[in-house]
Each structure stands twice: as C-alpha cells, then as structure tokens.
Amino acid sequence: MSILPDEAHAARLLVRMHLASANLYRSSDLIFCMVEFEDGGQTYSYLADTDDYEVDDLVVVPAGYDNRETVVRIVSIEYQQPEDAPFPLEKTKHILRKYEKEKLNYQSDHYCPVYDKEIDPDLCCGTIGVLNRTMPPDEVPELLPVMNLDPLLGQYRTIRQEQISRKIEF
C-alpha cells in the first residue's frame, strides 16, 4: 500500500488530533526528535519545527562545536512541554531539513581533517590511507612529490587529538 505525500500529511494530522483529544498532546507541545549518528549509538535530542518527520527518516542536523551539517536517523519522536524538554531548550539545536541524497554533489570538495580544509574527497581518503599505512603512497599521485610525510602525519595527529578532546569535553 502506497501513501501519497498528501495522505501522509493527513494521517499525521489525524494522529495529532487523536493525541490532543486523548490529552496526550497539547498544541503548546514542542516536537523533539531523538536521533542517532550511528546505528545503536547514543541518542541526541533535536527540535523539529514541523511535524513532517517520521521515525527512520534521515535528516540533516548541525553537529559538534562547529555545527557541521551531519546526516542522522530519527529513532523516536516525543511531544513535550518546554519545561519537560529532554535537554535544556537554550542548548537544543534544530533539525535543518530532511536528507535528500540526490541533492548531494559528490564532485565538490569536502572537509578533510588531514589538511584541515576542504579538498577533493579522493585526495583526502588516499592521504588518510597512506598516513594510516593501509595504502601505498604511490597510489596517491598527488603525494608523490612529497618526500617526507612526517610533517603531514604530525598535523593530522594533532588535529585528530583536538577533535577527540573536544568530544570528551561535551
């Protein structure tokens, strides 16, 4: 059975009306989506500005100290009064949008922790492979002119350690 977008929206409205009539949902409730960054991982609470989200939806959220856009999965949805929020409201981030795979541009540059800037994703993955000694340097042509990888390896380890430290602080 296929549900058209309009039917899905109507179904959500009916559920909300039913919850409201059973005093399980109030119009002043906020919508909290519990999300996981990885399967079986810790859940985090994000505010939803609309009720268009469902469990198992992939959504884009701001994550970390730098609010990097990250794709996560919704594992549950809760309707709560502001005073019953699962996390302090002033610290709770909002879901940005639903994840739409076809909108990603895989040809564009992506942030690479090794270089600490946006670069070609293949170069980043190859460099990490060389630094982790899982890939021979001659498989990454851009690295052939580099005679000594030690400075790059040191920079990578420093940046990675800073990232780990920031995670522990939260």
N, C-alpha and C positions, 0 to 999 in steps of 0.2 A: 504494500500500500504506500503510495507516494503522497506526501503532504506538500502542497504548494506553499510558497512563502506567505501568501495572504492567509491561508488556512492555519499555518503555524503561528502567525501573529494572533489570529483569532483564538486559537487554542490557549496561548499564553494568557490572553486577556481573561478567558473563561476561568483558568486556574486561579488567577489573581482575584477575580470576583468571588470565586468559591472560598478562597482562603480568607478574604475580607468578611464574607458573610458568616464564616465559622469563627470569626475573631482570631484567626491565626495570622492575619496580615492586616496592617494598617496603612493607610495612604501616606503616613509620615515615615514609614519604614525606609531604611536605606537598603540597597541591594549590595551584598558582599559576595564576591566570587572567590572561592578558595581555589588556588591554583598550585600546580606542581611544575617545577622546572625540569624534572626528570621523573620517569615512572617510579613510583614507590618512594619518592623523595619527600622532604619536608614540605608542608603546605604553607602558603603565604596568602594573606588576605588583601584583595584589591577591591576598590569600589567600582561598581558599574553605574554609568549614568543613564542607561536604558535597560529595559528588561528583555532585550533581544538576544541574550546569551543563554546557552544551554549547557548542561554537563557534557563533557567531552569536546566542547568547542575549543579550537586553538585560537588564542588571542595574543595581541601584541601589548606588552606592558613595559613601563620604564623600570629598569632593574639596576641595583647597585648604587654606589655613591655618585656615579656619573649619569645615572638614568638612561643607560644604554637600552635601546629597544630590543626586547627579547620575546621570543615566541614561547608560550606556556600553554598547558592544558587545564581547563576548568574541571575540577573534581567534585565540587559541590557549590550550591548557591544557597545563601541564607538571607532572610529578610529580618533586619534588626532595627530597633530604635537606636538613635545616636548614642544614648547613654549605655547601651548594651553592645556596642561595637566590639568586635573581637581584637581590635588593635586601636590605639589612640587615633582619633579622626585626623588630628593635625599632622600625623605621620603617615597616614594611609594614602597610598598612591592610587590613581585611577587607571582603569583599563583604557588603552588608547583606541583600539579598534579590533575587529575580527581579523584573523590572519588569512590572507589570500595569496596562496602560493604563486599563482600566475603573475602577480604584480612584482615579484622579486626579480631583480636584474642581476643575474649571475655573472655578467660580464663586467660589472662595476667593481671598483676597488673596495676592499673590506679592511677593517681594523686588524692589525697584526701585532700581537704583544712583543714579538721579537724586535721589530723595528719601531714600535710604539707610535705607529701612524698607519694611515690607510694605504694599502698596496694591493697588487694583484694577488688574489687568493691562492693561485698555484705557487707563486713565489713564496708566500708565507708558509704554506703547508710543506713545501720542499725544504725550506730553510729549517723549519722545526724538525723535520725528519733527519736532516743532516746533523743538527745540533744534538738530537737525541740518539744519534748513531744508528738509526733504523733505515737510513737511506745513504748510499754513497754520494759524496759531493759532486761527482761527475754527472749525476742525473739531474742536477740543477745548474743549467748552463750559466745563469746569472752569477753564480758563486765561483765559477772557475777563475776569474781574475783575482779573487780574494785569496791571498796566500796564507793568511793567518786568521782563523775563525775565532781565536780566543777572545778578542775584544767583543765580538758579536755575541758569543756564548755568555760572557760576563754580563753584558747588558740584558740579555734575555733572562738570566737567573735573577738579576736584581729586580727587574720589572715583575717577574713572576712572584718573587718573595713579597714584594709590596702588595700585589693583588691578594695573596694569601693572608697577609697581615690585616688588610682592610676587611676581609671576610670575617676574620676572627673577632675584630672589634665590634661588629654588629651583633 
